[in-house]
Amino acid sequence: MNRDTIIGFVLIAVVLIGFSWWNQPSAEQIEAARLQDSLQAVAQEQAEKAKKEAKRAVVDSSAVDTTAVDTTTLFHATLNGTSEKVVLKNSKLEVTLDTKGGVVRKAVIKDFKSIDNQPDVTLFDEKDQNMTFMLAGKQENIVTSEMFFTPTDVTDSTVTMMAKASNGGEIALKYRLGKDYLLSFSLETRGLANIFAPSYKEMEIEWTDHCRQQEKGFSFENRYTSIYYKESKSGSTDKLSESSDKEEQTEEQTDWVAFRNQFFSVALISKDNFAAGAQLTSTMEEKGSGYLKQFDAKMKTAFDPTGKKASEFEMYIGPNDFRLIKDVEQQSAFGKDLDLEQLVDLGWWLLRWINRWFTLYVFDWLTGFGFNMGIVLILITILLKVITFPMVKKSYMSSAKMRVLKPKFEEATKQYDKPEDQMKKQQEMMSLYSKYGVSPLSGCLPMLIQMPIWLAMFFFVPNAIQLRGQSFLWMSDLSTYDPIIEWGKNVWGIGDHLSLTCILFCGAQLLYTWFSMQQQKDQMVGQQAEQMKVMQWMMYLMPLMFFFIFNDYSSGLNFYYFVSLFMSAAIMYTLRKTTDDAKLLAILEANYQANKNNPKKQSGLAARLEAMQKQAEEMKKQRR
């Protein structure tokens, strides 16, 4: 680059910098611009707020008929009035309807104690939940939340909410409360066919719920609080994430949408299904607010503007009790396989199968005797231990055989200490296992069989509403944590309390781990024993990890795991004390004498190892 080029670039830079400085705004101009931006931001915020409060559907411009009659004052008389309450009730449920909007605004589930020790649970009230039906006319949107309805035909179980139009037409919302937790209702119009486009066949529903915290453990209850829905075609049930804010659109028609917390649900069922593309939103709330999540559902369903056919719905408002929901579902008049019992989360497919066809029946059988729920958990644990004891004993005896044979294995394989001889060492050990009649894998299978039961109980116990409010020993409520000490501030990883059953569970886990490690160490040979040292430290850290996970969990679940692990440790200790090592070794020596001259006496695993050894040696020769 020559001197003239450099001078040219410098001059261009000076001109640009000077021009920018000359045209920069003054302090007054900057302040005016900032004020203008602030005003615009406020105006935008107010506009968005007004839009949300309006709750009017967007009318498709293609549906507008310029020859239609003027309907701007069609329901003008219903836009002013006084809010009145109408109560429908039975022995299980009480729902309150508001003439403003004509919908259910409060639900009280009876005979379930509330978080503030009231005899009944208020699932939601007028501050928490609302439902709006929106009909898009040719020139006017009909929004039920803005209208005052007139109640007629009022009884303890029925009411009809009427809204009269200026042309003589009307909108009717008819409600009927069943014998327990099922509320049936319908929406129909009369004399309003001319205000809708001929192609108009769907209405919109906006349903919102500020989901209340009903249990003591905010974090634990939040894990089981979400929006559930059932797809009509596939028959599968899905849900939104419980752990984060989530917005989702349904991919196919749905039979129902439900707002579910840990022990209670409100499910809206449509006879004609909800159209695909329903928008479902779940927003997390802060601890201490008294609420868990904000739920919003925007859906569409069939609507007959001629009034010949009503849009029919049902609402399940009640506890998440598997058997109860199955019974209530039989009362549905829609003739669908609703699968509402999916609101009780029994786990993934295998775990759900175990809980559905085993745990539920055992639980119902034991509770039928009137036992305390803590006793029921103990009895379930004992029953499971009895069922799995043959497998546990087989596992232990397999380990005991390898323990008494350890000196012989070490002696027989001591010449294979070099790293390149490890395959020969394993082959020799497998040959000895076969001759002594020992299977090293038989100790693993029982544990694999027991693991699904452990995981199944992980889902079953927190969702068992029968434990809610039930006390046992020091535990005042088996469905939530049992603090021995609480403090008012959250500590990362621990929370604001220490749960006694969690401490007992982790202590039992530590005891069981120690017994297991001792058993494993007594049977390891050579490098296996060295590798076991690393493994045992990892195993000893597991109880600490479990403490941070389970400190928020229900005392019932922690108590079950504590009893189960303590019994497992006791069984292991008893088997160890009652096993005669000398007698066991004599039996194994007899097996060896019978099999030592039989080269074909080899386990499938040993045969595979031998084949792998030969293949490795052959490849080694080829490389050389």
C-alpha positions as CSV (number, residue, x, y, z in Angstrom):
1,M,0.0,0.0,0.0
2,N,1.6,3.3,-1.1
3,R,1.6,6.7,0.7
4,D,-1.3,8.2,-1.4
5,T,-3.6,5.3,-0.6
6,I,-2.9,5.6,3.1
7,I,-3.6,9.4,3.0
8,G,-6.8,8.7,1.1
9,F,-8.1,6.3,3.8
10,V,-7.2,8.7,6.6
11,L,-9.1,11.6,5.0
12,I,-12.2,9.4,4.4
13,A,-12.1,8.3,8.1
14,V,-11.8,12.0,9.2
15,V,-14.7,13.0,7.1
16,L,-16.9,10.2,8.3
17,I,-16.1,10.9,12.0
18,G,-16.6,14.6,11.6
19,F,-19.9,14.1,9.8
20,S,-21.2,11.8,12.5
21,W,-20.1,14.2,15.3
22,W,-21.8,17.2,13.5
23,N,-25.1,15.3,13.0
24,Q,-25.3,13.7,16.5
25,P,-28.5,14.7,18.4
26,S,-28.4,17.2,21.2
27,A,-29.1,16.3,24.8
28,E,-32.6,17.8,24.4
29,Q,-33.3,15.7,21.3
30,I,-32.1,12.5,23.1
31,E,-34.4,13.2,26.1
32,A,-37.3,13.8,23.7
33,A,-36.7,10.6,21.9
34,R,-36.5,8.6,25.1
35,L,-39.8,10.1,26.3
36,Q,-41.4,9.3,23.0
37,D,-40.2,5.7,23.2
38,S,-41.5,5.4,26.8
39,L,-44.9,6.7,25.7
40,Q,-45.0,4.3,22.8
41,A,-44.1,1.4,25.2
42,V,-46.9,2.4,27.6
43,A,-49.4,2.7,24.8
44,Q,-48.4,-0.7,23.4
45,E,-48.7,-2.3,26.9
46,Q,-52.2,-0.7,27.4
47,A,-53.3,-1.9,24.0
48,E,-52.2,-5.5,24.7
49,K,-53.9,-5.4,28.1
50,A,-57.1,-4.1,26.5
51,K,-56.9,-6.9,23.9
52,K,-56.6,-9.6,26.6
53,E,-59.5,-8.1,28.6
54,A,-61.8,-7.9,25.6
55,K,-61.8,-11.7,25.0
56,R,-63.5,-11.4,21.6
57,A,-63.0,-13.9,18.8
58,V,-61.5,-12.7,15.5
59,V,-64.1,-12.8,12.8
60,D,-63.1,-14.2,9.4
61,S,-63.7,-11.4,6.9
62,S,-65.0,-14.0,4.4
63,A,-67.9,-14.7,6.7
64,V,-69.2,-11.1,6.7
65,D,-72.4,-10.6,4.8
66,T,-73.1,-7.0,4.0
67,T,-76.8,-7.8,3.4
68,A,-77.4,-9.1,6.9
69,V,-79.5,-7.4,9.4
70,D,-77.9,-5.0,11.9
71,T,-77.1,-7.1,15.0
72,T,-74.9,-4.6,16.9
73,T,-77.6,-4.3,19.6
74,L,-78.8,-7.9,19.5
75,F,-77.8,-8.7,23.0
76,H,-77.4,-5.2,24.3
77,A,-79.9,-5.8,27.1
78,T,-77.7,-8.6,28.5
79,L,-74.6,-6.4,28.8
80,N,-75.9,-4.8,32.0
81,G,-77.1,-6.5,35.1
82,T,-76.3,-7.8,38.5
83,S,-74.1,-10.8,39.2
84,E,-76.1,-13.5,41.1
85,K,-75.0,-16.9,42.3
86,V,-76.8,-20.2,41.7
87,V,-75.7,-23.3,43.7
88,L,-76.0,-26.9,42.5
89,K,-75.1,-29.5,45.1
90,N,-75.2,-33.1,46.1
91,S,-73.5,-35.1,48.9
92,K,-70.1,-35.0,47.2
93,L,-69.8,-31.8,45.2
94,E,-71.1,-28.2,45.3
95,V,-70.7,-26.0,42.3
96,T,-71.6,-22.3,42.1
97,L,-72.7,-20.7,38.8
98,D,-72.6,-17.0,38.1
99,T,-75.3,-15.3,36.1
100,K,-72.4,-13.1,34.7
101,G,-71.2,-15.4,32.0
102,G,-73.6,-18.2,32.9
103,V,-70.8,-20.6,33.8
104,V,-69.3,-22.4,36.8
105,R,-67.1,-20.1,38.9
106,K,-66.7,-22.1,42.1
107,A,-66.3,-25.8,43.0
108,V,-66.2,-27.3,46.5
109,I,-65.3,-31.0,46.9
110,K,-66.8,-32.3,50.1
111,D,-65.3,-34.6,52.8
112,F,-61.7,-33.8,51.8
113,K,-59.8,-31.6,54.3
114,S,-58.2,-28.5,52.9
115,I,-54.7,-27.2,53.4
116,D,-56.1,-24.7,56.0
117,N,-57.9,-27.5,57.9
118,Q,-61.4,-26.7,56.5
119,P,-63.7,-29.8,56.1
120,D,-64.0,-29.4,52.4
121,V,-61.6,-28.5,49.5
122,T,-62.4,-25.4,47.4
123,L,-60.9,-26.4,44.1
124,F,-61.4,-23.0,42.5
125,D,-63.5,-19.9,42.9
126,E,-64.4,-16.8,40.8
127,K,-60.9,-15.4,41.2
128,D,-59.3,-18.5,39.8
129,Q,-61.4,-20.0,37.0
130,N,-63.5,-18.8,34.1
131,M,-64.9,-20.3,30.9
132,T,-66.0,-18.2,27.9
133,F,-68.0,-19.4,24.8
134,M,-67.4,-17.2,21.7
135,L,-69.6,-17.3,18.6
136,A,-68.5,-15.4,15.5
137,G,-71.6,-13.8,13.8
138,K,-71.6,-12.0,10.5
139,Q,-71.4,-8.6,12.0
140,E,-71.1,-9.2,15.7
141,N,-69.2,-11.6,18.0
142,I,-71.2,-13.1,20.8
143,V,-69.0,-13.5,24.0
144,T,-70.8,-15.1,26.9
145,S,-68.4,-13.8,29.6
146,E,-69.8,-10.2,28.8
147,M,-73.4,-11.2,29.2
148,F,-75.8,-11.5,32.2
149,F,-78.0,-14.5,32.0
150,T,-81.3,-15.2,33.7
151,P,-81.6,-18.4,35.7
152,T,-84.7,-20.5,35.2
153,D,-85.9,-24.0,36.2
154,V,-83.6,-23.9,39.3
155,T,-83.4,-26.9,41.6
156,D,-80.6,-28.4,43.7
157,S,-79.3,-30.2,40.7
158,T,-80.5,-28.3,37.6
159,V,-80.6,-24.8,36.2
160,T,-81.0,-23.1,32.8
161,M,-79.2,-19.9,32.1
162,M,-81.0,-17.8,29.5
163,A,-79.9,-14.8,27.5
164,K,-82.6,-13.0,25.4
165,A,-81.8,-11.3,22.1
166,S,-83.6,-8.2,20.8
167,N,-84.9,-10.2,17.8
168,G,-86.7,-12.7,20.0
169,G,-83.8,-15.3,19.8
170,E,-82.0,-16.6,22.8
171,I,-78.9,-18.5,24.1
172,A,-79.5,-21.3,26.6
173,L,-77.0,-22.9,28.9
174,K,-78.5,-26.0,30.6
175,Y,-76.8,-27.6,33.6
176,R,-77.5,-30.9,35.5
177,L,-75.4,-32.2,38.4
178,G,-75.3,-35.9,38.7
179,K,-75.1,-38.0,41.9
180,D,-71.5,-37.3,42.6
181,Y,-68.7,-35.6,40.5
182,L,-70.1,-35.3,37.0
183,L,-71.7,-32.1,35.8
184,S,-73.5,-32.2,32.4
185,F,-74.3,-29.1,30.4
186,S,-75.2,-27.9,26.9
187,L,-75.2,-24.7,24.9
188,E,-77.8,-24.0,22.2
189,T,-79.2,-21.1,20.3
190,R,-82.8,-20.4,19.2
191,G,-83.9,-18.0,16.5
192,L,-80.4,-16.8,15.7
193,A,-79.7,-18.7,12.6
194,N,-79.7,-15.6,10.4
195,I,-76.9,-13.9,12.3
196,F,-74.4,-16.6,11.4
197,A,-72.8,-17.4,8.1
198,P,-74.2,-20.6,6.4
199,S,-70.7,-22.2,6.6
200,Y,-70.2,-21.4,10.3
201,K,-70.0,-24.8,12.2
202,E,-67.6,-24.2,15.1
203,M,-67.5,-22.1,18.3
204,E,-64.5,-21.2,20.4
205,I,-64.0,-21.9,24.1
206,E,-61.5,-20.1,26.3
207,W,-61.0,-21.9,29.6
208,T,-58.6,-20.5,32.3
209,D,-57.7,-21.7,35.7
210,H,-55.3,-20.3,38.3
211,C,-54.5,-23.7,39.9
212,R,-54.4,-23.5,43.7
213,Q,-51.9,-25.1,46.0
214,Q,-53.9,-27.7,47.9
215,E,-51.1,-29.5,49.7
216,K,-48.3,-28.5,52.1
217,G,-45.4,-29.4,49.8
218,F,-45.3,-26.8,47.0
219,S,-42.5,-28.4,45.0
220,F,-43.8,-32.0,45.4
221,E,-47.4,-31.1,44.4
222,N,-46.1,-29.1,41.4
223,R,-44.4,-32.3,40.0
224,Y,-47.9,-33.8,39.6
225,T,-49.7,-30.7,38.3
226,S,-50.3,-30.3,34.6
227,I,-52.7,-30.1,31.7
228,Y,-53.8,-33.5,30.4
229,Y,-55.7,-34.4,27.3
230,K,-56.8,-37.5,25.4
231,E,-56.5,-37.8,21.7
232,S,-59.7,-39.2,20.0
233,K,-58.2,-41.1,17.1
234,S,-55.1,-42.7,18.7
235,G,-56.7,-43.1,22.2
236,S,-53.5,-42.0,23.9
237,T,-53.3,-39.6,26.8
238,D,-50.7,-36.9,26.9
239,K,-49.7,-34.0,29.2
240,L,-47.7,-30.8,29.2
241,S,-44.4,-30.6,31.1
242,E,-44.8,-30.2,34.8
243,S,-41.4,-28.7,35.4
244,S,-41.4,-25.6,33.1
245,D,-43.6,-23.2,31.2
246,K,-45.1,-24.9,28.3
247,E,-47.3,-24.1,25.3
248,E,-48.5,-26.8,23.0
249,Q,-51.0,-27.4,20.2
250,T,-52.9,-30.6,19.9
251,E,-52.2,-32.5,16.7
252,E,-55.5,-34.3,16.4
253,Q,-59.0,-34.1,17.9
254,T,-59.3,-34.6,21.6
255,D,-62.1,-36.2,23.7
256,W,-61.3,-34.1,26.8
257,V,-58.9,-31.6,28.3
258,A,-58.2,-31.6,32.1
259,F,-56.6,-29.2,34.5
260,R,-55.0,-31.6,37.1
261,N,-53.1,-31.1,40.3
262,Q,-51.8,-33.9,42.5
263,F,-55.0,-35.1,44.0
264,F,-57.9,-33.3,42.2
265,S,-58.9,-32.6,38.6
266,V,-61.3,-30.6,36.5
267,A,-61.9,-32.3,33.1
268,L,-63.9,-30.8,30.3
269,I,-65.4,-33.4,27.9
270,S,-67.0,-32.6,24.5
271,K,-69.5,-35.0,23.0
272,D,-68.3,-33.9,19.5
273,N,-64.6,-33.7,20.4
274,F,-62.4,-30.6,20.4
275,A,-60.9,-29.8,17.1
276,A,-57.2,-30.4,16.3
277,G,-55.0,-27.4,17.0
278,A,-56.3,-26.6,20.5
279,Q,-53.8,-24.3,22.2
280,L,-52.8,-25.3,25.7
281,T,-50.6,-23.2,28.0
282,S,-49.1,-23.9,31.4
283,T,-47.2,-21.2,33.3
284,M,-45.3,-21.8,36.5
285,E,-46.1,-19.7,39.6
286,E,-43.8,-18.7,42.4
287,K,-43.6,-20.6,45.7
288,G,-45.5,-18.7,48.4
289,S,-48.1,-17.3,46.0
290,G,-50.7,-19.9,47.0
291,Y,-50.9,-21.1,43.4
292,L,-49.0,-23.8,41.4
293,K,-49.6,-22.9,37.7
294,Q,-51.7,-20.8,35.4
295,F,-53.6,-23.0,32.9
296,D,-55.1,-21.7,29.7
297,A,-56.9,-23.7,27.0
298,K,-58.3,-22.3,23.7
299,M,-60.4,-24.9,21.9
300,K,-63.0,-25.2,19.2
301,T,-65.9,-27.6,19.0
302,A,-69.0,-28.3,16.9
303,F,-71.8,-25.7,16.9
304,D,-75.2,-25.8,15.1
305,P,-76.3,-22.2,14.4
306,T,-79.8,-23.5,13.5
307,G,-80.4,-24.6,17.0
308,K,-81.5,-28.1,16.0
309,K,-78.6,-29.7,17.9
310,A,-77.1,-28.5,21.1
311,S,-73.3,-28.5,21.8
312,E,-73.1,-31.0,24.7
313,F,-70.4,-31.2,27.4
314,E,-69.6,-32.9,30.7
315,M,-67.2,-31.9,33.5
316,Y,-65.6,-34.2,35.9
317,I,-64.8,-32.2,39.1
318,G,-63.4,-34.5,41.7
319,P,-60.5,-36.5,43.3
320,N,-57.9,-38.4,41.3
321,D,-59.1,-41.8,42.6
322,F,-58.6,-44.6,40.0
323,R,-61.6,-46.7,41.1
324,L,-63.9,-43.7,41.6
325,I,-63.1,-42.2,38.2
326,K,-63.8,-45.5,36.6
327,D,-67.2,-45.6,38.2
328,V,-68.0,-42.0,37.4
329,E,-67.1,-42.5,33.8
330,Q,-69.9,-45.1,33.5
331,Q,-72.3,-42.2,34.1
332,S,-71.2,-40.4,31.0
333,A,-74.0,-40.1,28.4
334,F,-71.6,-39.8,25.4
335,G,-70.9,-43.5,24.9
336,K,-67.1,-43.0,24.6
337,D,-64.1,-44.8,26.1
338,L,-62.9,-41.7,27.9
339,D,-60.0,-43.3,29.9
340,L,-60.4,-40.5,32.5
341,E,-58.6,-42.8,35.0
342,Q,-55.4,-41.8,33.1
343,L,-55.5,-38.7,35.3
344,V,-54.1,-41.0,38.0
345,D,-50.4,-41.3,36.9
346,L,-49.4,-44.9,37.5
347,G,-46.2,-44.7,35.6
348,W,-44.8,-45.8,32.2
349,W,-46.3,-48.7,30.4
350,L,-44.6,-51.6,32.3
351,L,-44.8,-49.8,35.7
352,R,-48.4,-48.8,34.9
353,W,-49.2,-52.4,34.2
354,I,-47.7,-53.5,37.5
355,N,-49.6,-50.8,39.4
356,R,-52.9,-51.4,37.5
357,W,-53.1,-55.1,37.9
358,F,-51.2,-55.8,41.1
359,T,-50.5,-52.9,43.4
360,L,-54.1,-51.5,43.1
361,Y,-55.7,-54.8,43.9
362,V,-53.4,-55.4,46.9
363,F,-53.9,-51.9,48.1
364,D,-57.7,-52.1,47.9
365,W,-57.6,-55.5,49.6
366,L,-55.6,-54.3,52.5
367,T,-57.5,-51.0,52.9
368,G,-60.7,-53.1,53.0
369,F,-59.7,-54.3,56.4
370,G,-59.7,-50.8,57.8
371,F,-56.0,-50.7,58.6
372,N,-54.2,-47.4,59.1
373,M,-52.4,-46.3,55.8
374,G,-49.0,-46.6,57.4
375,I,-49.8,-50.2,58.4
376,V,-51.0,-50.8,54.8
377,L,-47.6,-49.6,53.5
378,I,-45.8,-52.0,55.9
379,L,-48.0,-54.9,54.9
380,I,-47.5,-54.2,51.2
381,T,-43.7,-54.2,51.8
382,I,-43.9,-57.5,53.7
383,L,-46.0,-59.1,51.0
384,L,-43.6,-58.0,48.3
385,K,-40.7,-59.4,50.4
386,V,-42.4,-62.7,50.8
387,I,-43.1,-62.9,47.0
388,T,-39.5,-62.0,46.1
389,F,-37.8,-64.0,48.9
390,P,-37.1,-67.1,46.8
391,M,-35.3,-64.9,44.2
392,V,-33.4,-63.0,46.9
393,K,-32.3,-66.2,48.6
394,K,-31.1,-67.6,45.3
395,S,-29.2,-64.4,44.7
396,Y,-27.6,-64.6,48.1
397,M,-26.7,-68.3,47.8
398,S,-25.0,-67.6,44.5
399,S,-22.9,-64.9,46.1
400,A,-22.2,-67.2,49.1
401,K,-21.0,-69.9,46.8
402,M,-18.5,-67.6,45.1
403,R,-17.5,-66.3,48.5
404,V,-16.4,-69.7,49.8
405,L,-14.8,-70.5,46.5
406,K,-12.8,-67.3,46.4
407,P,-9.5,-68.8,47.8
408,K,-9.6,-71.6,45.3
409,F,-10.3,-69.2,42.4
410,E,-7.4,-67.0,43.5
411,E,-5.1,-70.0,43.7
412,A,-6.2,-71.4,40.3
413,T,-5.8,-68.1,38.4
414,K,-2.7,-66.6,40.1
415,Q,-0.6,-67.4,37.0
416,Y,-2.7,-65.1,34.9
417,D,-1.7,-61.8,36.4
418,K,-0.4,-60.1,33.2
419,P,-2.8,-57.8,31.5
420,E,-2.7,-59.8,28.2
421,D,-3.8,-62.9,30.1
422,Q,-7.1,-61.5,31.4
423,M,-9.1,-63.3,28.8
424,K,-7.5,-66.6,29.8
425,K,-8.2,-65.8,33.4
426,Q,-11.8,-65.2,32.8
427,Q,-12.0,-68.4,30.7
428,E,-10.5,-70.4,33.5
429,M,-12.8,-68.8,36.1
430,M,-15.9,-69.6,34.0
431,S,-14.7,-73.2,33.6
432,L,-14.4,-73.4,37.4
433,Y,-17.8,-71.9,37.9
434,S,-19.3,-74.6,35.7
435,K,-17.5,-77.4,37.4
436,Y,-18.5,-76.2,40.8
437,G,-22.1,-75.6,39.7
438,V,-22.0,-71.8,40.2
439,S,-23.5,-69.1,38.0
440,P,-22.0,-65.6,38.5
441,L,-25.0,-64.0,36.9
442,S,-27.7,-65.6,39.1
443,G,-27.2,-62.9,41.7
444,C,-28.1,-60.1,39.3
445,L,-31.4,-61.4,37.9
446,P,-33.4,-61.1,41.2
447,M,-32.3,-57.5,41.6
448,L,-33.5,-56.8,38.0
449,I,-36.8,-58.3,38.8
450,Q,-37.3,-56.3,42.0
451,M,-36.3,-53.0,40.4
452,P,-39.7,-52.5,38.4
453,I,-41.5,-53.0,41.7
454,W,-39.5,-50.3,43.4
455,L,-40.1,-47.9,40.4
456,A,-43.8,-48.8,40.3
457,M,-44.2,-47.8,44.0
458,F,-42.4,-44.5,43.1
459,F,-45.4,-43.6,41.0
460,F,-48.1,-45.3,43.0
461,V,-47.6,-43.9,46.5
462,P,-47.5,-40.1,45.6
463,N,-50.7,-40.5,43.5
464,A,-52.6,-42.5,46.1
465,I,-55.2,-40.0,47.4
466,Q,-56.1,-42.5,50.1
467,L,-52.8,-41.4,51.9
468,R,-53.9,-37.7,51.8
469,G,-54.3,-36.4,55.3
470,Q,-53.7,-39.8,56.9
471,S,-51.3,-39.8,59.9
472,F,-49.0,-42.6,61.2
473,L,-46.6,-42.5,64.1
474,W,-44.9,-39.0,63.9
475,M,-46.1,-38.4,60.3
476,S,-49.1,-36.1,60.3
477,D,-49.8,-36.5,56.6
478,L,-48.4,-39.5,54.6
479,S,-49.0,-37.6,51.3
480,T,-46.4,-34.8,52.1
481,Y,-43.1,-34.4,53.8
482,D,-42.6,-34.8,57.6
483,P,-40.2,-32.0,58.8
484,I,-38.2,-32.4,62.0
485,I,-37.0,-28.9,61.5
486,E,-38.1,-26.0,59.2
487,W,-36.7,-22.6,58.4
488,G,-38.3,-19.8,56.4
489,K,-35.7,-19.6,53.6
490,N,-35.0,-21.9,50.7
491,V,-31.5,-23.5,50.7
492,W,-30.3,-24.8,47.4
493,G,-30.6,-28.5,47.1
494,I,-32.4,-28.9,50.4
495,G,-35.3,-26.5,50.5
496,D,-36.7,-25.1,53.7
497,H,-36.9,-28.3,55.9
498,L,-35.4,-31.6,56.8
499,S,-37.7,-34.6,56.4
500,L,-37.3,-37.4,59.0
501,T,-38.4,-40.2,56.8
502,C,-36.0,-39.1,54.1
503,I,-33.2,-39.3,56.6
504,L,-34.3,-42.7,57.7
505,F,-34.6,-43.9,54.1
506,C,-31.1,-42.7,53.3
507,G,-29.8,-44.3,56.5
508,A,-31.4,-47.6,55.5
509,Q,-29.9,-47.2,52.0
510,L,-26.5,-46.7,53.5
511,L,-26.9,-49.9,55.7
512,Y,-28.1,-51.9,52.7
513,T,-25.3,-50.7,50.6
514,W,-22.7,-51.7,53.2
515,F,-24.1,-55.2,53.4
516,S,-24.1,-55.5,49.6
517,M,-20.6,-54.2,49.3
518,Q,-19.4,-56.6,51.9
519,Q,-21.0,-59.4,50.0
520,Q,-19.6,-58.3,46.7
521,K,-16.1,-57.8,48.2
522,D,-16.0,-61.3,49.6
523,Q,-16.4,-62.9,46.2
524,M,-14.2,-60.7,44.0
525,V,-11.0,-62.1,42.7
526,G,-7.8,-60.3,41.6
527,Q,-8.4,-57.1,39.7
528,Q,-12.2,-57.4,40.3
529,A,-11.5,-56.5,44.0
530,E,-9.5,-53.4,43.0
531,Q,-12.3,-52.3,40.6
532,M,-14.8,-52.8,43.4
533,K,-13.1,-50.2,45.6
534,V,-14.0,-47.5,43.1
535,M,-17.6,-48.9,42.7
536,Q,-18.2,-49.0,46.5
537,W,-17.5,-45.3,46.9
538,M,-20.0,-44.5,44.1
539,M,-22.5,-46.7,45.9
540,Y,-21.9,-45.0,49.2
541,L,-22.6,-41.6,47.6
542,M,-26.0,-42.7,46.4
543,P,-27.8,-42.2,49.7
544,L,-26.5,-38.6,49.8
545,M,-27.8,-38.1,46.3
546,F,-31.2,-39.6,47.3
547,F,-31.4,-37.2,50.2
548,F,-31.3,-34.2,48.0
549,I,-33.9,-35.8,45.7
550,F,-36.3,-37.2,48.2
551,N,-36.3,-34.5,51.0
552,D,-39.3,-32.9,49.3
553,Y,-41.1,-36.1,48.6
554,S,-44.0,-37.6,50.5
555,S,-43.3,-39.2,53.9
556,G,-45.4,-42.2,52.7
557,L,-43.0,-42.9,49.8
558,N,-39.9,-42.4,52.0
559,F,-41.4,-44.5,54.7
560,Y,-42.0,-47.4,52.2
561,Y,-38.5,-47.2,50.9
562,F,-37.1,-47.1,54.5
563,V,-39.1,-50.2,55.6
564,S,-38.2,-52.0,52.3
565,L,-34.5,-51.4,52.6
566,F,-34.4,-52.1,56.3
567,M,-36.1,-55.5,55.7
568,S,-33.8,-56.2,52.8
569,A,-30.8,-55.6,55.0
570,A,-32.3,-57.7,57.8
571,I,-32.9,-60.6,55.3
572,M,-29.4,-60.4,54.0
573,Y,-28.0,-60.4,57.6
574,T,-30.1,-63.4,58.6
575,L,-29.1,-65.4,55.5
576,R,-25.5,-64.6,56.2
577,K,-25.7,-65.8,59.8
578,T,-27.7,-69.0,58.9
579,T,-25.4,-70.1,56.0
580,D,-23.0,-72.9,56.9
581,D,-19.9,-72.1,54.8
582,A,-18.2,-75.4,55.5
583,K,-21.3,-77.4,54.5
584,L,-21.8,-75.3,51.4
585,L,-18.1,-75.7,50.4
586,A,-18.5,-79.5,50.8
587,I,-21.4,-79.5,48.4
588,L,-19.5,-77.5,45.9
589,E,-16.4,-79.8,46.2
590,A,-18.7,-82.8,45.5
591,N,-19.9,-81.0,42.3
592,Y,-16.3,-80.4,41.3
593,Q,-15.3,-84.0,41.7
594,A,-18.3,-85.1,39.6
595,N,-17.6,-82.6,36.8
596,K,-13.8,-82.2,36.7
597,N,-13.3,-85.1,34.2
598,N,-16.1,-83.9,32.0
599,P,-14.6,-81.3,29.6
600,K,-18.1,-80.8,28.1
601,K,-19.5,-79.6,31.4
602,Q,-19.3,-76.0,30.6
603,S,-21.9,-73.2,30.9
604,G,-23.1,-71.3,28.0
605,L,-21.3,-68.2,29.1
606,A,-18.1,-70.1,29.6
607,A,-18.4,-71.6,26.1
608,R,-18.9,-68.1,24.6
609,L,-15.9,-66.8,26.5
610,E,-13.8,-69.8,25.1
611,A,-15.0,-69.0,21.6
612,M,-14.1,-65.4,22.0
613,Q,-10.7,-66.4,23.3
614,K,-10.0,-68.6,20.3
615,Q,-11.2,-65.8,18.0
616,A,-8.9,-63.3,19.7
617,E,-5.9,-65.6,19.5
618,E,-6.6,-66.3,15.8
619,M,-6.8,-62.5,15.1
620,K,-3.6,-62.0,17.0
621,K,-1.8,-64.7,14.9
622,Q,-3.1,-63.0,11.7
623,R,-1.8,-59.6,12.8
624,R,1.6,-61.2,13.5
